[in-house]
Amino acid sequence: PFVCYNGAEWGKGCDGDDDYYLDPIAAGITLLCTAVVAGGMDMGKLVINAFTLAKISLVAFMTVGGFSCWTGNMFASSSKFVPGGATGVLKSTASLFFGFIGFDEVCCMASKAKNPSRTMPRALIGTLMGAAILSGLAQMALAAMVPYHSGMSTASFEDGFNAHGWAWAKWIVAVGEISLLPLVVLLSIMPQPELVAAMSEDGLLPSIFSKQNKKGVYFECIWIVGIGLTVVSFAVPFAVLWDMISIGVLLSFNLTNASLIQVRYGNGGSLAQPYVNMMVWTLFICTAVAGFTAERGIVRQLLDGKSMDVACALLFIVTAVTSIVIVFILQTRYKTKCDMDDRSIFKVPGVPFLPAMAMFCNMYLVSQFNLINWAYLAVLLLVFIM
């Protein structure tokens, strides 16, 4: 029998919110989405646009319906509006980061854009703002419809509509969420061939991953990656994947920020500036340690009414100061190696200050997760490297 992540068996203590260790439905959805991507960009674009419009319509329906069932006054006090306090807000921010996966994938598809320097910045800003606004309004609508009470664990739109006697709305949301679930999977699979093919062209992966068919599709790459993802979706509970993916995405953003600094100061494609390379990796480590110690040893302790950890505070000061010094050295002693006046190429402003601050903030969010999720990701990376 299927065994739930909480240890119970199917039909014997396993409720609808628990994941199964073996999930054939998730595997089937992943295989279907792999087939769509293997069909080419035109087919994938058509499916994604249709699903996206349907998803936005569903979110709009849930938001309007939730506000229509507003109960109580969530603004009555800070304990009602933010029952978990600042700690709860930060933990929720880190956990909900999974929902913002998508604007990073826009970058992976840059090679398909006709005018990347103009299209990509707008696509990124639009995707990020759209996701933030829609998600924020939907969460506020849910909070308005299902007021928080002591001992409350989780709530869903289905539960909220059902509690207000809107059974028809409950079923619309339930069916809509299940029907549109493949969109998330499809968006996750679509950029993988471009990313993996680039790694293959750089010699990091076998050449089979960069072979294209007559239509320009990385057919073999798509199916190899798709089958691997199918195995993971079949055998690994989503409760494990959720936080692990969020950690992986935040760490990948840090690698992206570090790479941006490397490219800006001459290390694009070759190690032309070894000292820059050394300082960037030192900056990567220092911002990571600073973010972790700031959250775990200072902010979390103070929010819980405890004294800050002296060792963590000292380590934060040392790594933060080191990061600031490195950033100023890069800014003052090294010249940029790209044409900043070339309008055909988009240039991120504020380098290296903005990427360094982003690395610190990302690591601060990563520190919200339990160490067991770090261990899961470490095992996955170890298997990949081997």
Solvent accessible surface area in square Angstrom, and as a share of the most:
residue,aa,sasa,rsa
1,P,133,0.83
2,F,83,0.35
3,V,59,0.34
4,C,0,0.00
5,Y,85,0.32
6,N,85,0.44
7,G,57,0.54
8,A,22,0.17
9,E,68,0.30
10,W,159,0.56
11,G,65,0.62
12,K,149,0.63
13,G,64,0.61
14,C,23,0.13
15,D,88,0.46
16,G,83,0.80
17,D,132,0.68
18,D,38,0.19
19,D,39,0.20
20,Y,59,0.22
21,Y,93,0.35
22,L,79,0.39
23,D,40,0.21
24,P,66,0.41
25,I,130,0.66
26,A,29,0.23
27,A,13,0.10
28,G,40,0.38
29,I,30,0.15
30,T,5,0.03
31,L,77,0.38
32,L,109,0.54
33,C,4,0.02
34,T,0,0.00
35,A,44,0.34
36,V,16,0.09
37,V,11,0.06
38,A,11,0.09
39,G,36,0.35
40,G,9,0.09
41,M,71,0.32
42,D,123,0.64
43,M,92,0.41
44,G,0,0.00
45,K,118,0.50
46,L,128,0.64
47,V,36,0.21
48,I,22,0.11
49,N,72,0.37
50,A,59,0.46
51,F,55,0.23
52,T,47,0.28
53,L,122,0.61
54,A,44,0.34
55,K,63,0.27
56,I,75,0.38
57,S,69,0.45
58,L,13,0.07
59,V,21,0.12
60,A,46,0.35
61,F,60,0.25
62,M,15,0.07
63,T,15,0.09
64,V,100,0.57
65,G,6,0.05
66,G,0,0.00
67,F,62,0.26
68,S,74,0.48
69,C,11,0.06
70,W,102,0.36
71,T,62,0.36
72,G,56,0.54
73,N,82,0.42
74,M,24,0.10
75,F,107,0.44
76,A,64,0.49
77,S,50,0.32
78,S,92,0.59
79,S,76,0.49
80,K,109,0.46
81,F,110,0.46
82,V,49,0.28
83,P,64,0.40
84,G,48,0.46
85,G,29,0.28
86,A,52,0.41
87,T,30,0.18
88,G,23,0.22
89,V,77,0.44
90,L,44,0.22
91,K,93,0.40
92,S,56,0.36
93,T,59,0.34
94,A,1,0.00
95,S,41,0.26
96,L,73,0.36
97,F,31,0.13
98,F,30,0.12
99,G,57,0.54
100,F,46,0.19
101,I,38,0.19
102,G,15,0.14
103,F,36,0.15
104,D,34,0.18
105,E,19,0.09
106,V,33,0.19
107,C,67,0.40
108,C,41,0.24
109,M,32,0.14
110,A,31,0.24
111,S,86,0.56
112,K,92,0.39
113,A,28,0.22
114,K,208,0.88
115,N,70,0.36
116,P,57,0.36
117,S,23,0.15
118,R,134,0.49
119,T,57,0.33
120,M,24,0.11
121,P,20,0.13
122,R,151,0.55
123,A,33,0.25
124,L,49,0.25
125,I,104,0.53
126,G,43,0.41
127,T,53,0.31
128,L,78,0.39
129,M,112,0.50
130,G,29,0.28
131,A,32,0.25
132,A,46,0.36
133,I,97,0.49
134,L,62,0.31
135,S,36,0.23
136,G,37,0.36
137,L,80,0.40
138,A,13,0.10
139,Q,79,0.35
140,M,71,0.32
141,A,0,0.00
142,L,37,0.18
143,A,46,0.36
144,A,1,0.01
145,M,1,0.01
146,V,34,0.19
147,P,56,0.36
148,Y,107,0.41
149,H,113,0.51
150,S,106,0.69
151,G,76,0.73
152,M,43,0.19
153,S,104,0.67
154,T,113,0.66
155,A,34,0.26
156,S,40,0.26
157,F,20,0.08
158,E,33,0.15
159,D,86,0.44
160,G,1,0.01
161,F,0,0.00
162,N,80,0.41
163,A,86,0.66
164,H,68,0.31
165,G,61,0.58
166,W,73,0.26
167,A,50,0.39
168,W,145,0.51
169,A,0,0.00
170,K,54,0.23
171,W,153,0.54
172,I,81,0.41
173,V,0,0.00
174,A,19,0.15
175,V,88,0.51
176,G,14,0.14
177,E,63,0.28
178,I,129,0.65
179,S,61,0.40
180,L,17,0.08
181,L,92,0.46
182,P,22,0.14
183,L,11,0.05
184,V,63,0.36
185,V,36,0.21
186,L,4,0.02
187,L,63,0.31
188,S,43,0.28
189,I,3,0.02
190,M,18,0.08
191,P,3,0.02
192,Q,48,0.21
193,P,7,0.04
194,E,28,0.13
195,L,81,0.40
196,V,18,0.11
197,A,1,0.01
198,A,48,0.37
199,M,52,0.23
200,S,9,0.06
201,E,119,0.53
202,D,112,0.58
203,G,64,0.62
204,L,124,0.62
205,L,41,0.20
206,P,81,0.51
207,S,77,0.50
208,I,66,0.34
209,F,29,0.12
210,S,30,0.20
211,K,113,0.48
212,Q,99,0.44
213,N,59,0.30
214,K,214,0.90
215,K,167,0.71
216,G,28,0.27
217,V,17,0.10
218,Y,25,0.09
219,F,88,0.37
220,E,70,0.32
221,C,0,0.00
222,I,5,0.03
223,W,73,0.26
224,I,73,0.37
225,V,27,0.15
226,G,0,0.00
227,I,95,0.48
228,G,36,0.35
229,L,65,0.33
230,T,16,0.09
231,V,91,0.52
232,V,51,0.29
233,S,23,0.15
234,F,74,0.31
235,A,45,0.35
236,V,48,0.28
237,P,7,0.05
238,F,86,0.36
239,A,49,0.38
240,V,15,0.09
241,L,21,0.11
242,W,80,0.28
243,D,32,0.17
244,M,16,0.07
245,I,56,0.28
246,S,0,0.00
247,I,1,0.00
248,G,22,0.21
249,V,18,0.11
250,L,0,0.00
251,L,49,0.24
252,S,49,0.31
253,F,34,0.14
254,N,1,0.01
255,L,85,0.42
256,T,87,0.51
257,N,25,0.13
258,A,5,0.04
259,S,58,0.37
260,L,43,0.21
261,I,0,0.00
262,Q,22,0.10
263,V,84,0.48
264,R,15,0.05
265,Y,5,0.02
266,G,16,0.16
267,N,16,0.08
268,G,46,0.44
269,G,90,0.86
270,S,73,0.47
271,L,109,0.54
272,A,64,0.50
273,Q,44,0.20
274,P,77,0.48
275,Y,144,0.55
276,V,0,0.00
277,N,38,0.19
278,M,112,0.50
279,M,24,0.11
280,V,0,0.00
281,W,115,0.40
282,T,50,0.29
283,L,0,0.00
284,F,34,0.14
285,I,105,0.53
286,C,15,0.09
287,T,4,0.02
288,A,18,0.14
289,V,44,0.25
290,A,3,0.02
291,G,0,0.00
292,F,58,0.24
293,T,6,0.03
294,A,8,0.06
295,E,3,0.01
296,R,49,0.18
297,G,1,0.01
298,I,27,0.14
299,V,49,0.28
300,R,50,0.18
301,Q,47,0.21
302,L,95,0.47
303,L,82,0.41
304,D,77,0.40
305,G,72,0.69
306,K,125,0.53
307,S,98,0.63
308,M,81,0.36
309,D,61,0.32
310,V,105,0.60
311,A,71,0.55
312,C,32,0.19
313,A,14,0.11
314,L,109,0.54
315,L,86,0.43
316,F,53,0.22
317,I,95,0.48
318,V,92,0.53
319,T,11,0.07
320,A,22,0.17
321,V,80,0.46
322,T,45,0.26
323,S,11,0.07
324,I,99,0.50
325,V,73,0.42
326,I,12,0.06
327,V,8,0.05
328,F,110,0.46
329,I,55,0.28
330,L,0,0.00
331,Q,84,0.38
332,T,101,0.59
333,R,191,0.70
334,Y,58,0.22
335,K,168,0.71
336,T,59,0.34
337,K,117,0.50
338,C,52,0.31
339,D,93,0.48
340,M,88,0.39
341,D,126,0.65
342,D,46,0.24
343,R,231,0.84
344,S,78,0.50
345,I,104,0.53
346,F,107,0.44
347,K,36,0.15
348,V,41,0.24
349,P,91,0.57
350,G,43,0.42
351,V,14,0.08
352,P,0,0.00
353,F,82,0.34
354,L,95,0.47
355,P,3,0.02
356,A,9,0.07
357,M,115,0.52
358,A,32,0.25
359,M,0,0.00
360,F,53,0.22
361,C,61,0.36
362,N,18,0.09
363,M,13,0.06
364,Y,33,0.13
365,L,27,0.13
366,V,1,0.00
367,S,0,0.00
368,Q,14,0.06
369,F,8,0.03
370,N,101,0.52
371,L,109,0.54
372,I,94,0.48
373,N,12,0.06
374,W,65,0.23
375,A,47,0.36
376,Y,74,0.28
377,L,16,0.08
378,A,59,0.45
379,V,92,0.53
380,L,85,0.42
381,L,88,0.44
382,L,102,0.51
383,V,100,0.57
384,F,127,0.53
385,I,136,0.69
386,M,178,0.79
